[in-house]
Amino acid sequence: MNKTDLTTKYEHRLTLKNYSENTLRAYLNGLHIFLDYVKVNEVSAITPKVLETYFHYCKKELDYSYSMMSQGLLRRNSCWLR
């Protein structure tokens, strides 16, 4: 699945869950940051180790809070991983 298809699928699912426009934008932005990380680092499969490394990068390099790091990626919104 390419980035556009994945983003569209994720946006549709979040819309069906009735998220606000602000939440949609925040979660989609989080997804774009993650997908850019995956591309730059040539990640071939999303594993727990990849997520751990990504979160470490977000904390150390981007100075994100845990909430910002996990927005739209784990918790209840992991639908884009399926």
Beta strands, then each sheet from edge to edge (+ up, - down):
end
